[in-house]
Every structure is written in structure tokens, then in C-alpha cells.
Amino acid sequence: MNAYIIDDEQANREIVQILVRKYYPEIHILGESDNLNTFLESRRLQESTDLLFLDILMPDSTGFDLLDQLKTRTFEVILVTGFEQFALQAFEHSVVDYVLKPIDKDRFCSAIEKAKKRISENKLIESVKNQSDNHHKIAVIRNKKTHYIACSDVAYMIGQSGGYTTIFCKNGESYLLSKSLSIIENECLEILYFIRASQSVIINLDDIITCDQGGSGYIGLKTNDFEVFLPRRKKREVFQQVELYLKSKV
């Protein structure tokens, strides 16, 4: 993750850098500036930045002036300011969080955690939207003929003993593949609508019609009215993946 800092006071920029480097060494600080123009006039900086630490009041402008001019920004923003009265404007500009000076370490870290979560979700959503089904097919052999099944047509897959997997398609067809479920999972890592819901089942998130989070939880699919019950240890992870994927489809 790349970050950039804009604040007209050098001491404040240094404090942000110290906190980031101490508690989030994985965040790379691209640079800093005491004015808006350096960032505003550099498309390269804007495209490289994932997270912007932004002061509000500066000598000739405000941080909101920058955000107003960058309506289609691709980075997230944490406002770092000494003034409480701009919280409503911050909300209207869809910033991640609003941290008051002098900076409290716990409050600062909480803001970064929110930013990391939002950035991660946005990248997943963008990846799903950009994914093309046309390039993803599974080759299966039936009656000595090779059939190529579009992954988007697969509803779910069940691992069988002996290293075999049965593929169930949305049109009701099924195929036995001489590969284990783990091998298929590794081959399909880039296909974000496939998830391993349990030890023996991979499902297509597009086929989901019901989710029940009670108990260990289960997911119901449209194809064959299939229901997959989730292991308790995977329940939270699976439902998080389901939620993120469904957000990307809105």
C-alpha cells in the first residue's frame, strides 16, 4: 500500500510518518508536501497513491478544495486536522476517517485499519468487475471426447474419493473429472466467484439463493437445490467472501 502526506506544518508531517513507519511498516510513504498543488498536478502521484493523509486548513486553500477537484479519485483519504467542525463536510466527501490533532496513536491506528479494509474490499470488487468469463474453462472427458465447460456455467464441485471431482453445471449436466478438488482449487485461484465452502465442496457465488448464518451456517444454491453446510471454523471467512462478492455485483 502506498501513502502520501499533505500538511502545511512539517512537524505534523513528521509525526504521521513516524507513526506509519512504527506501526505499519508495510505501508510505503511515497512522499509529502506542504501544499495541494504538488499532488493535484501529478497524475502519477494520484494513480500511485492508495491512502492520502490530508490536512484541512492550509494558508491558501483547504483539503476539501483538493477533493472537490478530484471527483473520481481512486485513493482513500484520512483527514488529519486540529479542528472538529469539519466532520460533516468530511462525511460528505466520503473520507475514511477524521483524526484530530494532537494525534492519538490508538485513534490513528483505528483510522488506518478502516482504510486498509476499504482498500482491500475495493480492490477485490474491481478485480471481480474486470474479470472476463470467456478465458476460464475446464476441460473434461466424456465418451472419449474432450468438452470445455465455461467456469461461469459451473454451479458447484464436490470432491470424491480417489482424487476425483464431480462438476455440477447450472444446466443440470454433471461431469466426473480425474482431478482432486485441491488441484482444481489451485487452478481456479484467479476465478473470484469460486470459493471453497468446505473441505469437499467448491461453489459458484453466482448460484447462491439463500444464506443461513445460524449455527454453523449453510448456503443454498439454485442448481439442484443444493445446500452446503459450513464448518464452524470457515463460517466467518466464507460469509465475508460472499458479502464482498455480492457488493461487487451491485
Legacy VTK file of the C-alpha trace (Angstrom):
# vtk DataFile Version 3.0
C-alpha trace
ASCII
DATASET POLYDATA
POINTS 250 float
0.000 0.000 0.000
1.297 3.465 -0.909
0.577 6.604 1.125
1.127 10.332 0.640
1.007 13.155 3.221
-0.208 16.733 2.721
0.102 19.154 5.634
1.469 22.697 5.728
3.296 22.030 9.028
6.455 19.957 8.823
6.157 18.733 12.421
2.743 17.223 11.681
4.024 15.501 8.538
6.885 14.012 10.557
4.507 12.702 13.238
2.375 10.928 10.621
5.492 9.388 9.072
6.816 8.204 12.440
3.504 6.552 13.349
3.118 4.874 9.971
6.665 3.526 9.953
6.420 2.289 13.533
3.037 0.572 13.410
2.525 -0.095 9.677
5.923 -0.739 8.073
4.161 -2.431 5.144
2.802 0.992 4.079
5.220 2.764 1.751
5.232 6.564 2.041
5.593 7.954 -1.476
6.303 11.467 -0.273
4.944 14.567 1.424
4.027 18.122 0.603
3.144 21.374 2.370
0.639 22.347 -0.356
-2.061 20.826 -2.535
-0.601 21.643 -5.936
2.230 19.105 -5.865
-0.302 16.308 -5.562
-3.029 17.922 -7.657
-0.746 18.463 -10.658
0.764 14.977 -10.659
-1.358 12.265 -12.239
1.402 9.774 -11.466
1.166 10.515 -7.742
-2.608 10.272 -7.757
-2.570 6.920 -9.536
0.186 5.530 -7.290
-1.436 6.585 -4.017
-3.721 4.204 -2.129
-4.084 6.319 1.016
-3.808 10.097 1.424
-3.248 11.746 4.817
-4.713 15.202 4.306
-4.791 18.345 6.433
-7.856 20.575 6.060
-6.824 24.171 6.694
-3.793 25.443 4.809
-2.676 29.026 4.069
-4.323 29.453 0.658
-6.749 26.552 0.410
-8.378 23.606 2.172
-8.118 19.863 1.797
-11.718 19.903 0.592
-10.618 22.015 -2.400
-8.382 19.128 -3.453
-11.138 16.537 -3.013
-13.595 18.699 -4.959
-11.216 18.789 -7.913
-10.605 15.037 -7.828
-14.156 13.753 -8.076
-13.124 10.355 -9.439
-10.244 9.665 -7.071
-9.019 6.091 -6.745
-7.356 6.532 -3.332
-8.805 6.676 0.184
-8.454 9.702 2.461
-7.824 10.140 6.168
-8.249 13.750 7.272
-5.779 14.833 9.958
-6.789 18.180 11.422
-6.878 20.298 14.557
-10.494 21.351 14.016
-13.635 19.440 14.964
-16.157 21.497 12.995
-15.482 19.912 9.609
-16.809 16.453 10.425
-19.985 16.894 8.346
-18.026 18.047 5.296
-15.662 15.119 5.769
-18.609 12.727 5.669
-19.945 14.399 2.504
-16.567 13.842 0.836
-16.573 10.111 1.705
-13.311 10.126 3.635
-12.356 7.018 5.576
-11.868 8.752 8.908
-11.282 12.045 10.699
-8.330 12.218 13.115
-7.855 15.218 15.393
-4.522 16.787 16.327
-2.659 16.250 18.538
-2.760 12.754 17.114
-3.702 9.918 19.451
-1.867 6.741 18.476
-4.833 4.402 19.007
-7.196 6.682 17.104
-4.690 6.967 14.263
-4.249 3.184 14.025
-8.003 2.694 14.068
-8.309 5.026 11.063
-5.634 3.117 9.159
-7.347 -0.216 9.863
-10.552 1.198 8.377
-8.633 2.413 5.345
-6.914 -0.949 4.830
-10.258 -2.742 4.975
-11.875 -0.388 2.471
-8.898 -0.527 0.093
-8.868 -4.326 0.234
-12.605 -4.505 -0.463
-12.382 -2.039 -3.341
-9.545 -3.953 -4.978
-11.494 -7.187 -4.755
-14.605 -5.554 -6.193
-12.618 -4.017 -9.040
-10.961 -7.335 -9.765
-14.321 -9.093 -9.959
-15.754 -6.433 -12.254
-12.779 -6.661 -14.601
-12.769 -10.425 -14.758
-13.791 -11.981 -18.065
-15.505 -15.365 -18.033
-14.505 -16.084 -21.621
-10.953 -17.038 -20.679
-11.878 -19.556 -17.972
-12.875 -23.070 -18.983
-12.489 -26.547 -17.526
-11.630 -29.462 -19.818
-13.457 -32.728 -19.085
-13.559 -36.013 -20.990
-16.815 -37.839 -21.677
-17.227 -40.724 -24.111
-13.636 -40.226 -25.234
-14.397 -36.636 -26.221
-13.000 -33.531 -24.536
-15.627 -30.991 -23.513
-14.731 -27.442 -22.478
-17.044 -26.082 -19.792
-17.164 -22.370 -19.091
-16.433 -21.842 -15.400
-19.364 -19.449 -15.207
-21.642 -22.393 -16.117
-20.424 -24.446 -13.130
-22.670 -24.281 -10.053
-20.603 -26.377 -7.656
-17.983 -29.101 -7.455
-17.762 -31.983 -4.988
-14.551 -33.828 -4.232
-14.728 -37.613 -4.401
-12.502 -40.339 -3.015
-9.570 -41.449 -5.121
-8.688 -37.939 -6.321
-11.794 -37.369 -8.443
-14.194 -34.418 -8.574
-17.782 -34.234 -9.795
-18.686 -30.982 -11.539
-22.340 -29.928 -11.445
-23.395 -27.383 -14.065
-26.249 -24.898 -13.931
-27.977 -26.646 -16.865
-28.254 -29.895 -14.911
-25.323 -31.666 -16.561
-22.631 -33.276 -14.417
-19.129 -34.475 -15.228
-16.570 -36.609 -13.409
-13.084 -35.131 -13.561
-9.955 -37.081 -12.711
-8.511 -34.310 -10.570
-8.755 -33.717 -6.848
-10.696 -30.752 -5.525
-7.452 -29.224 -4.195
-5.841 -29.295 -7.640
-8.910 -27.663 -9.171
-8.903 -25.032 -6.437
-5.279 -24.137 -7.208
-6.044 -23.916 -10.924
-9.020 -21.648 -10.275
-7.467 -19.250 -7.744
-7.954 -16.268 -10.062
-11.658 -17.010 -10.519
-13.094 -14.938 -7.722
-16.645 -16.291 -7.902
-15.405 -19.756 -6.896
-14.822 -20.348 -3.179
-14.009 -23.465 -1.173
-17.009 -23.585 1.132
-15.954 -26.782 2.890
-13.331 -29.500 2.659
-15.246 -31.289 -0.085
-17.160 -28.514 -1.887
-16.344 -25.548 -4.138
-19.304 -23.320 -5.021
-20.044 -20.612 -7.565
-21.141 -17.495 -5.686
-23.385 -16.507 -8.593
-25.576 -19.551 -7.922
-26.370 -18.638 -4.296
-30.031 -18.081 -3.430
-30.020 -18.432 0.388
-27.608 -17.921 3.264
-28.280 -19.012 6.838
-25.754 -17.759 9.365
-27.338 -19.510 12.331
-25.382 -22.317 13.978
-22.540 -23.417 11.780
-24.398 -21.876 8.839
-25.193 -23.118 5.369
-25.512 -21.785 1.823
-28.266 -22.791 -0.580
-27.666 -22.891 -4.332
-30.215 -22.619 -7.101
-28.873 -25.611 -9.042
-30.326 -28.889 -7.769
-31.484 -27.046 -4.609
-28.042 -27.961 -3.292
-27.176 -26.951 0.273
-23.643 -26.863 1.637
-23.205 -26.790 5.405
-20.210 -24.790 6.584
-17.616 -25.905 9.113
-17.690 -23.539 12.091
-14.053 -22.636 11.555
-14.801 -21.465 7.986
-18.179 -19.859 8.588
-16.961 -16.299 9.120
-14.450 -16.427 6.261
-16.994 -17.805 3.792
-19.726 -15.300 4.627
-17.220 -12.429 4.369
-16.288 -13.604 0.873
-19.955 -13.910 -0.044
-20.685 -10.369 1.218
-17.757 -8.823 -0.657
-18.615 -10.607 -3.873
-22.266 -9.607 -3.754
-21.236 -5.981 -3.151
-19.225 -6.112 -6.355
-22.298 -7.153 -8.325
-24.420 -4.154 -7.279
LINES 1 251
250 0 1 2 3 4 5 6 7 8 9 10 11 12 13 14 15 16 17 18 19 20 21 22 23 24 25 26 27 28 29 30 31 32 33 34 35 36 37 38 39 40 41 42 43 44 45 46 47 48 49 50 51 52 53 54 55 56 57 58 59 60 61 62 63 64 65 66 67 68 69 70 71 72 73 74 75 76 77 78 79 80 81 82 83 84 85 86 87 88 89 90 91 92 93 94 95 96 97 98 99 100 101 102 103 104 105 106 107 108 109 110 111 112 113 114 115 116 117 118 119 120 121 122 123 124 125 126 127 128 129 130 131 132 133 134 135 136 137 138 139 140 141 142 143 144 145 146 147 148 149 150 151 152 153 154 155 156 157 158 159 160 161 162 163 164 165 166 167 168 169 170 171 172 173 174 175 176 177 178 179 180 181 182 183 184 185 186 187 188 189 190 191 192 193 194 195 196 197 198 199 200 201 202 203 204 205 206 207 208 209 210 211 212 213 214 215 216 217 218 219 220 221 222 223 224 225 226 227 228 229 230 231 232 233 234 235 236 237 238 239 240 241 242 243 244 245 246 247 248 249
